[in-house]
Amino acid sequence: MAKIKIKSKRVTLKRNNKVEGEMDHATVSVIIRRQMLSVLGGLRWQPPYAKFIRNQLPPTTPFYSFLRPNTNTLKYQPPRFNFQTCFKTYCKNCEEQQFTNNNTPFSHGFSALKEECVPLESENLWSTLALYLFILHIPFSFGGLSVVAMLTQQSDLDPQIKALSLLIIQILELSGALVLFKYYAKPQYEFTNFFKSDKLLNGRNWIVASVLGFGFLVFLIFLTSLLSEGLFGSKPVNPILKEILLYSDISRVSCVLVLCVATPLLEEVVYRGFLLTSLSSTMEWQQAVAISSIIFSAIHFSGENFLQLFLVGCVLGCSYCWTGNLSSSIAIHSLYNALTLIITYYS
């Protein structure tokens, strides 16, 4: 090992501001050799003059770092690298980070609808919807009472018979729609998927969303009603609906079941469940909500109520996108129809 060159031939050591002694070049070399051997050999021996040699030698001296007194490198032995333990620790940290990020309501953005949960392929969506409209919706909703009048041979149906007939017609249309969409849907898709919430989105409670959505919907309808009355005057109450509600208890219960149970379930399954969910896989959720709301409003064939029905469809679509659970939109739809029945009954 080469000896370290020192400019001065002797080094003066001081302790407590007193001269302890002098060491020549050979003594310094011996101390450096011992310090290096102690570090390389894992010993804990510290030469008594190492501290003072470090203060006297310049930093450019070879092996300058080995002269540190009480160094921790002599006491600390780093653990051996274990790939399996390191990989498990990394995976655990990733899972905790993912759970923390996904546990917030805004972690997935506004829409909770997933592409893998699409019930209908894009090429089958519009053809299936057309079959539903021309085979089930238009014949049952607009021609059902005419068929009942022909079968009973009555030109003017009794209000109670109308209410019971509407209930049966809506049940038949709902059953036919479920069979039709189930036939054209993906084989692995289940109808109950509409009512399954994502476990990672516990903050999006469908009951809270239903209450907030219904309140916001009532506010929008109130504003549009004021605007409509200011431009076109007040609209008259539906005389057929009012007659059914005032006729008997049976007709009243039947009307409530139709408008608050059967109709919301049918329309939400078709226009929000199948239509909106399928559209959201090919476009942004805002566009999907707007298109499904336009179709929902146009299907009612009511020009004077088109704007209000469009707003209703937008609120229902946003509620379904936010929760990913069709129960929220069904609840809002039922509450809205119930409010309509109350206003009609007491007006």
Solvent accessible surface area in square Angstrom, and as a share of the most:
residue,aa,sasa,rsa
1,M,148,0.66
2,A,92,0.71
3,K,126,0.53
4,I,16,0.08
5,K,191,0.81
6,I,38,0.19
7,K,208,0.88
8,S,62,0.40
9,K,172,0.73
10,R,156,0.57
11,V,13,0.07
12,T,55,0.32
13,L,6,0.03
14,K,116,0.49
15,R,99,0.36
16,N,129,0.66
17,N,150,0.77
18,K,141,0.60
19,V,98,0.57
20,E,99,0.44
21,G,32,0.31
22,E,101,0.45
23,M,19,0.09
24,D,73,0.38
25,H,62,0.28
26,A,60,0.47
27,T,50,0.29
28,V,2,0.01
29,S,7,0.05
30,V,62,0.36
31,I,15,0.08
32,I,5,0.02
33,R,86,0.31
34,R,135,0.49
35,Q,0,0.00
36,M,11,0.05
37,L,119,0.59
38,S,2,0.01
39,V,37,0.21
40,L,131,0.65
41,G,53,0.51
42,G,43,0.41
43,L,103,0.51
44,R,174,0.63
45,W,99,0.35
46,Q,50,0.22
47,P,8,0.05
48,P,87,0.55
49,Y,80,0.31
50,A,1,0.01
51,K,117,0.50
52,F,37,0.16
53,I,2,0.01
54,R,66,0.24
55,N,106,0.54
56,Q,92,0.41
57,L,9,0.05
58,P,68,0.43
59,P,103,0.65
60,T,121,0.70
61,T,13,0.07
62,P,78,0.49
63,F,87,0.36
64,Y,47,0.18
65,S,62,0.40
66,F,60,0.25
67,L,1,0.00
68,R,106,0.39
69,P,55,0.34
70,N,120,0.61
71,T,14,0.08
72,N,114,0.58
73,T,81,0.47
74,L,12,0.06
75,K,132,0.56
76,Y,135,0.52
77,Q,131,0.58
78,P,92,0.58
79,P,111,0.70
80,R,230,0.84
81,F,162,0.68
82,N,84,0.43
83,F,147,0.61
84,Q,116,0.52
85,T,77,0.45
86,C,70,0.42
87,F,112,0.47
88,K,124,0.52
89,T,71,0.41
90,Y,140,0.53
91,C,42,0.25
92,K,126,0.53
93,N,80,0.41
94,C,55,0.33
95,E,118,0.53
96,E,94,0.42
97,Q,109,0.48
98,Q,110,0.49
99,F,126,0.52
100,T,84,0.49
101,N,73,0.38
102,N,21,0.11
103,N,69,0.35
104,T,66,0.39
105,P,41,0.26
106,F,154,0.64
107,S,44,0.28
108,H,79,0.35
109,G,36,0.35
110,F,77,0.32
111,S,24,0.15
112,A,13,0.10
113,L,33,0.16
114,K,80,0.34
115,E,126,0.56
116,E,130,0.58
117,C,54,0.32
118,V,9,0.05
119,P,0,0.00
120,L,2,0.01
121,E,75,0.34
122,S,65,0.42
123,E,127,0.57
124,N,52,0.27
125,L,6,0.03
126,W,122,0.43
127,S,60,0.38
128,T,0,0.00
129,L,9,0.05
130,A,41,0.32
131,L,60,0.30
132,Y,1,0.00
133,L,24,0.12
134,F,143,0.60
135,I,100,0.51
136,L,20,0.10
137,H,22,0.10
138,I,59,0.30
139,P,61,0.38
140,F,55,0.23
141,S,49,0.31
142,F,108,0.45
143,G,22,0.21
144,G,8,0.08
145,L,59,0.29
146,S,75,0.48
147,V,74,0.42
148,V,30,0.17
149,A,21,0.17
150,M,134,0.60
151,L,135,0.67
152,T,59,0.35
153,Q,166,0.74
154,Q,75,0.33
155,S,123,0.80
156,D,115,0.60
157,L,13,0.06
158,D,46,0.24
159,P,13,0.08
160,Q,48,0.22
161,I,58,0.30
162,K,35,0.15
163,A,1,0.01
164,L,70,0.35
165,S,10,0.06
166,L,57,0.29
167,L,32,0.16
168,I,104,0.53
169,I,15,0.08
170,Q,31,0.14
171,I,87,0.44
172,L,93,0.46
173,E,0,0.00
174,L,24,0.12
175,S,54,0.35
176,G,21,0.20
177,A,1,0.01
178,L,56,0.28
179,V,107,0.62
180,L,28,0.14
181,F,3,0.01
182,K,97,0.41
183,Y,168,0.64
184,Y,75,0.28
185,A,13,0.10
186,K,41,0.18
187,P,129,0.81
188,Q,133,0.59
189,Y,14,0.05
190,E,92,0.41
191,F,68,0.28
192,T,76,0.44
193,N,46,0.24
194,F,2,0.01
195,F,67,0.28
196,K,130,0.55
197,S,55,0.36
198,D,31,0.16
199,K,171,0.73
200,L,65,0.32
201,L,8,0.04
202,N,110,0.56
203,G,47,0.45
204,R,8,0.03
205,N,73,0.37
206,W,91,0.32
207,I,97,0.49
208,V,85,0.49
209,A,12,0.09
210,S,6,0.04
211,V,97,0.56
212,L,122,0.61
213,G,11,0.11
214,F,48,0.20
215,G,40,0.39
216,F,112,0.47
217,L,0,0.00
218,V,51,0.29
219,F,111,0.46
220,L,36,0.18
221,I,26,0.13
222,F,116,0.48
223,L,81,0.40
224,T,19,0.11
225,S,34,0.22
226,L,92,0.46
227,L,105,0.52
228,S,31,0.20
229,E,89,0.40
230,G,67,0.65
231,L,121,0.60
232,F,172,0.71
233,G,31,0.30
234,S,89,0.57
235,K,92,0.39
236,P,125,0.79
237,V,60,0.34
238,N,82,0.42
239,P,102,0.64
240,I,96,0.49
241,L,25,0.13
242,K,52,0.22
243,E,90,0.40
244,I,5,0.03
245,L,5,0.03
246,L,98,0.49
247,Y,109,0.42
248,S,30,0.20
249,D,97,0.50
250,I,92,0.47
251,S,0,0.00
252,R,69,0.25
253,V,88,0.51
254,S,5,0.03
255,C,9,0.05
256,V,62,0.36
257,L,73,0.36
258,V,8,0.05
259,L,45,0.22
260,C,22,0.13
261,V,83,0.48
262,A,7,0.06
263,T,14,0.08
264,P,0,0.00
265,L,53,0.26
266,L,4,0.02
267,E,19,0.08
268,E,0,0.00
269,V,1,0.01
270,V,0,0.00
271,Y,2,0.01
272,R,0,0.00
273,G,0,0.00
274,F,8,0.03
275,L,2,0.01
276,L,0,0.00
277,T,4,0.02
278,S,4,0.03
279,L,6,0.03
280,S,25,0.16
281,S,38,0.24
282,T,85,0.49
283,M,60,0.27
284,E,110,0.49
285,W,54,0.19
286,Q,96,0.43
287,Q,99,0.44
288,A,0,0.00
289,V,6,0.04
290,A,37,0.28
291,I,59,0.30
292,S,0,0.00
293,S,0,0.00
294,I,85,0.43
295,I,32,0.16
296,F,2,0.01
297,S,0,0.00
298,A,48,0.38
299,I,17,0.09
300,H,63,0.28
301,F,128,0.54
302,S,30,0.19
303,G,71,0.68
304,E,136,0.61
305,N,44,0.22
306,F,84,0.35
307,L,98,0.49
308,Q,26,0.12
309,L,28,0.14
310,F,49,0.21
311,L,35,0.17
312,V,2,0.01
313,G,0,0.00
314,C,29,0.17
315,V,14,0.08
316,L,0,0.00
317,G,0,0.00
318,C,43,0.26
319,S,9,0.06
320,Y,6,0.02
321,C,0,0.00
322,W,55,0.19
323,T,3,0.02
324,G,14,0.14
325,N,9,0.05
326,L,0,0.00
327,S,23,0.15
328,S,0,0.00
329,S,0,0.00
330,I,29,0.15
331,A,27,0.21
332,I,0,0.00
333,H,8,0.04
334,S,22,0.14
335,L,79,0.40
336,Y,35,0.13
337,N,19,0.10
338,A,31,0.24
339,L,58,0.29
340,T,56,0.33
341,L,11,0.05
342,I,97,0.49
343,I,106,0.54
344,T,9,0.05
345,Y,74,0.28
346,Y,167,0.64
347,S,73,0.47
